[in-house]
Amino acid sequence: MTGTLYFLSILLLAFAAAMTLPAAVAAAGGNGTVALEFLMLAALISFVAAGTFVALRGRLKRFDRVQSYVLLVAVWAVLSAVGALPFLTIGGMAPGNAIFEAVSGLTTSGGTVLTNFDAVPFALIVWRSELQWLGGLLTLLGLTLVSAPAGIGGLPDRHIRLVGIEGYRDRQRVAAAVRDISGFYLIVTLACIVLLLISGLPMLDAVCLAFATVSTGGFLPRGGMITSYANPMAEVVLMVFMLVGATSLLWQRMLLLGRIQMLKQHRESYSVMILAGVLGLIYAAVLFRAAGSASVLSPFQALREGMFTAISLVTTTGFEAREAGFAVLPLTLVLFVALVGGGTFSTAGGLKHYRVGGMAVQAYRELGRLVYPHAIRPAHFGSQAYDIQLMKAIWSFFVAAILIIALGSLALALENMDYEGALIAAIASFSNIGTLYSSGWLPIDAPRWPDYADFNAHTKLILCALMILGRIEVLALFGALNRTYWLRR
């Protein structure tokens, strides 16, 4: 497992370097103690990671498919533990709270145990926002380097060459992917920051919101709703970049490279935007009707709030324009949209439009076969040709995902939770849209479900497991635990 440890050491070094940002924020704010604690943690992590890197440098690092699955699982588990250290040592959180906050950030879920933001050093708020950004980048790299090439869950790899790494092998391939994907990801983030600054937001708020938006994370740098900034232009900027985060990286590369024919065929990103637009109109109509008159809520404001809420839901970001904004529509519809999620090769969570589209196309073909059993039909959805093996992979992923959600909701219900709340929490965690659970689904006079902060440590660990399983595409775990492979070693 030298290869796994080798790449983990590199990622730990990157994590240590990332801690210099909150350290700088603390130093600039006159909080030298917090800055020093961040730097000490960074030095400790760097020491361990550098020692491992030097010890393994030059040794043979063969990687087969199962080892790549092991690396994928190990990355999310180990980096979540490392990301929890500042919450534990600097924030003084209990271990369960620290792990939950770190996992929620790194998996871009957005659920939080923080209830009083004023009592938390702002450098720690920056760290949790940065965790989201790093988690979004890890998601893109994991999809490009492990999940898609292995065909996990039927992920498409036909156009993976657009990332520009098909001519490389092993470490060179990883380096090329990190360079190209992280460079593009950074440019998009900087563009979001600049536009938020132009809209009038303070610097640190703009940075934290950009981290959360591009990664479709959902952490706010301050308590309250996004409308507490009273900045319509900033809301429009966030809507645009939430869609950027939830549409396919490959589609974006096609757009930049001018691959017009490919753009026409790549329908998944369009389906994400169309669903967000249609759902936004529905949200707007319901909000305007509930307001009763234009003097209470103008049509333009209703449209802006409706579009913002819909885009946030479809992209699994989790921002809300108003208290209980998601709960304006029926729970069944909202859960379905959240479970579908965004596009493949994006930072959004959920099953992905690509898989749902594939299952819908196959179902339509099978229905047609009942009437015209000998008809010849094209075996494509969008630009992706499919066969029985691809559909088996997609359906296997779907079954595994539903099974994980069912078991997760049952485990949560056994922790003295209302089952409806347990199901929402399980879907919200697996689809990486943690704020969905706390959107206010119960009537005002009904007893409230416990907040994330009120859960015991065992319940939080269950939610953390669901969040990580949602990020590693579920089937990677089964691949990493392949019994036959480990018995033969």
C-alpha angles and dihedrals in degrees: 000000000000091000092056093050091044095055091040090056090053092051091048089054089053090050091051090051090050090059090068090075096063088040089057091047091052092047092049089051092053095252099127094165093060091044091053092048091053091049092048091052090048091051093049093049091045091052093053094042095045091049091053092045094051092045092054099038112117094015121120111270109188117179125199126178097269092049090053088055090049090051091050093052093042093051094057094042098045097040091048089055092047092046089055094060096084091049090050100044104027101027094041092225124160113259093253092051093045093051092045094050092047095047092045090052098043093046089047091237097134100210111137141193092203114113102164111044093178090065092056122082108250090231088065090051088054090050093053089049091049090050088060092051092049090047091054091052091047089051093055093046093047092051093047100042104032119008102045098041088050092046093233108185091354094295110177118247099169094107098031087115087075088076087064100234103105093100095057134082133213113320094009089054091051092047092050092050093048091048098047100037097041091046092054091042091052093049091052090049093050090050090053091049092050093050092047090051090050088052089059105258119144116261100252093042090051092050094048093045091048090051090051096043102047090046091044086234109141104213112139118209090224136029122270133041130317088253089066086084088062089212115133093181091056089050091054091049090051091050092054095049094044086060090047089053093048099046122084119280087218091055090051091051090050088053093051093045093048095239094163098172092050090048090056092052098043097086101164097082090048091052089054092053094042092050090049091050096048093044090047091057090049092050090048093050092049093047093048092048092049091050090058099212143027090248090066097040121004119222091244093051091046090051092049094048092044093050092045093051093046095048090047090052098044092047091045090233095131103214113146125207092205139007110293090001095155091051092066088090126053115286094235093057093046093049091049092052092046092049092051090050125173137311131311116259088033136104092248121109133224134073091304130239091256093065095041090048091050092051091048093050092049091048090051091050092049091051089051090049090061089064100031105026095173098043118124114228131179113260098219139104109194109319094334120099112208137198136177093280093054092048091048089055092049094047091045089055091047093051092046091049094049090046092051091049092048093049091043094051090047091051090050092047089054087060089071094268125141105258094233089054091045091053093049091047091049094050092043091052096044092046090046096237100117097170090065090080094056096045095110107258097165126080115265093251094048122096110268124243113246116270120239089260090057096056119104120244093261093055091048091053090053090052091047090053091051092049092051093045088054090054099046093051092248097250091070088069092054089048092051091050094050103151097202093053094052094044090056095053 
